[in-house]
Amino acid sequence: LTSHRSRQLTEKILSNSDLVIGMQPSHLFPLQPLQQAGKLELHILGEYCTISSEARPDIPDPFGGNRAEYERAFTTIARCVDGLVEHLRIELGADSGKRSK
């Protein structure tokens, strides 16, 4: 991740997207008008957590925390991403290559 840099979400990025996954509801709030217009699907990553006891509406940001907090966040994110991938596999179907809406 040493080459990774955060960047602002732009109209260009959104114009090439139909799904946006946020870590917390506040990340998606500014995009709700696009969702209401049917142009974008919005979800919180925590919706896809594969362990129900960890499923939560948001994933706490460990910024400024200790190593254990970062490791907990990583573990939760990894499990949620696994759940998201599985959800997308099911939604897209094994062979279709197209997203059902």
Sequence and secondary structure as in RCSB ss.txt:
>XXXX:A:sequence
LTSHRSRQLTEKILSNSDLVIGMQPSHLFPLQPLQQAGKLELHILGEYCTISSEARPDIPDPFGGNRAEYERAFT
TIARCVDGLVEHLRIELGADSGKRSK
>XXXX:A:secstr
 TT       HHHHHT SEEEESSHHHHGGGHHHHHTTS EEEEGGGG SSTTT  S     TT  HHHHHHHHH
HHHHHHHHHHHHHHHHH TTT S   
